[in-house]
Each structure stands twice: as structure tokens, then as C-alpha cells.
Amino acid sequence: MAFKEYLMIPGPTPVPARVLTAMGRQMINHRGPSFSSIIKEIVEGVQWAYQTKNDIIVLTTSGTGGMESSIVNFLSPGDRVLSLNIGAFGNRFAKIAKAYGADVDEVKFERGKAVDLKTVEQKLSADKDKKIKAVLVQQNETSTGVLNDIKSIAELVHKHGALIIVDAVSGLLTAPLKVDEWGLDVVVSGSQKAFMVPPGLAFVSVNKKAWAAHENAKMPRFYFDFKAAMKFAEIGETPWTPAVSIVFGMQEAIRMLKEEGLDNIFARHEKMAKAVRAGLRALGLKLLVEDDKIASRAVTPVFPPEGIEADKLRKVVREKYGVVLAGGQEDLKGKLFRIGHLGYIDKLELLAALAALEIELGTGVKKGAGVAAAEEVLA
Ligand SMILES: Cc1ncc(COP(=O)(O)O)c(C=O)c1O
């Protein structure tokens, strides 16, 4: 049995001691002045992370709740929606839109590949009557470890005129997302990924174009109604009782992230992704995403060597070394495993995970080769 746990999944990530301590505070009145000053700081911090001046809605919910809110506030039943689907979270976005009666045109791309821009261009230019009201897309698809080119997708969507709704739950802060410069209408994120806070809060940015769509959007909503959320946001409150402890943690995490600086945060995630990819390749393992240009900075899916079952390997490294890795999702279940390296996961933990795999795998590669390759990148 291992004494220590190395949580290396793509969220929730471990939580820094500063954030844990902040969350241990006594409750305060969520309709009082100290709470509203904390919410203000969080909203400004999220705007900083999103590189936007847009309104930010703070919701007590998980990332999926944030996704649902970004559908029901801007669309009506029967609206056509183009869903750009590169994995399990693309599937989820489409399912939510269907559940509320949208007419979803789901374009599925090969697993391990990014959204193909030509296909998007064809789909949008074929829509002469402008039936498509919104395009749904992930910045980072966590199930396949692929980073989409959101800037270019947004340019195509702007030419058409539909809304672009981005799920940045696992991508935010791991790679730049310039919400204002790229004209992203609605962007969703969650507290438990690169923000390094436990699950419980989602953040949704809304620009003017999205607010205009909100005026005519008829999908049913109550808890997630952004009109109510905005009314309360103006006085530094949320319509319903928020997850107060998570709010405390978020305030501290924003302070830590600001101390580090946006460019350093992006560089940290980029380096971690490069290091793990180099390490796994040196072990002779096959990555789902071969193309480094579209590789996620948050998570790396990798196939086990021939003859070894992915989930059995995960069990062994968890039990013997305390290294907790994620499994495959949906059609990739059992076929591969995923190493999370976003948020509060550090370089030495990454080396520890590689070392544990190296000890167990016996891929015929010299012991130390994976760790050495990762160290070269980290040095
Ligand atoms: C890209 C993406 N979208 C949405 C979600 C859903 O978030 P949650 O599990 O917090 O509901 C996740 C969670 O892993 C995710 O990675």
C-alpha cells in the first residue's frame, strides 16, 4: 500500500494549502458586505483569467451545470445548433441542447483530432437562411486530450453570425483564451480545474451579443436564469445561497494565480504537457494525440503497451505507488488511461507518475528513460 496519494486526474486537481486554509473559515452572511466584496474580487479575477470585460455569472454548480446554463439562457426550443464534437464533452453539450428541444446538427470528428476548420466553414456557409443560432465547442476536450483552435473557429462563426458558446472547463488557464479579442460570446469554466479549487462553482461570461439573444431565448430555466443572476450580481450577491466555502477558496486561488501571472501559468501548463509527452514517448508508449500542436496542456491520454490492460495498470500504480490516473471515457473506456497535469499538479509529481509507470511497465526500455526525457524538458 502507498502512503501518499498523487492525484493526477484532469480535475478535480489537488488544492493548495492556502486555498484549503481559506475554505476553513466560519460562514458569513451571503447577503452582507464582506461577501459582496469577495464576489467582486472573484468576478474581476475570472475576467482576468478570461481576458475579458464581459459580465461574469457565478453559479453554484459543476461544469455541466455551467454548460446547461449556457444553453438554456440563449436558445429556444427548435433552434438549430451546430455541435462540434471531438469527444465525450462534445457529446454532453449536444445531449444538453437536445434535452431542451434544440435541433442539434452534431458533427463528430475522429477521436484524437481537433475540429476541422474546413468542415465548419462548409457547414456554416451552407446555412444560407441562417438557421444555425449557436455553435457549441470545447476549448479543450478532456476525454481525448485535444486543444481546439478556438480563435479560428470563432472567426468562421462570426462570418456566419451565430453565437459561439465555448466550454472552457478544462482548458481555461492551461492555454490562452482571449475572450474579448476573439469575440467569444459565451464561455463556461469551473472551479475544480486550473483554478485549483474544489468542485462547486461555475463561471460563465456573457457578451452583448449573447445578452441580446437572451432577450428572445425561450428555453425553460429557473435556477440558472441569468437575468436573476445579473440582478443580484449588481449588488455583489447571487440569487440563491452559494457554496460559501468554495467562494472563500476561489478568492485565495485567484490571488495565488495573479501572483504567478497569466503568461507564467500558460508556460507552466505547456511545459508540463511537453514533459509528460516526452516521458511517455521515451517509454515507447503510443499517445492518442500524436500531433504536438493540438495536444492538450491539461491531460494526456496514452495507450498501455500491448498485452497490458489500461485499467489494471491504473490499479497497480494506484495501489503500489499512490499515483491516481484517470481512465478512458465512453468509447475509449478500457482502451487507454489519462494523466492529468493541470492546476495544482507539479513537476515532481509528474516525474513520480512517470517513474511509477516505468517501474511497472517493463516496455523493454532502460529504466529511467521516461523520467530522463521529461527532465530534459523541465530543466
Ligand atoms: C471539457 C469539460 N467540460 C465539462 C466538464 C463537466 O464538468 P463537471 O464534471 O464539473 O460537471 C468537464 C469535466 O471534466 C470537462 O472536462
The ligand as an ORCA input file, in Angstrom:
! r2SCAN-3c Opt
* xyz 0 1
  C     -14.288     19.905    -21.011
  C     -15.205     19.637    -19.862
  N     -16.444     20.104    -19.914
  C     -17.315     19.906    -18.931
  C     -16.972     19.167    -17.816
  C     -18.019     18.881    -16.809
  O     -17.719     19.377    -15.600
  P     -18.335     18.724    -14.264
  O     -17.823     17.347    -14.170
  O     -17.780     19.673    -13.245
  O     -19.798     18.813    -14.373
  C     -15.691     18.655    -17.700
  C     -15.283     17.843    -16.535
  O     -14.345     17.099    -16.563
  C     -14.778     18.890    -18.758
  O     -13.545     18.410    -18.701
*
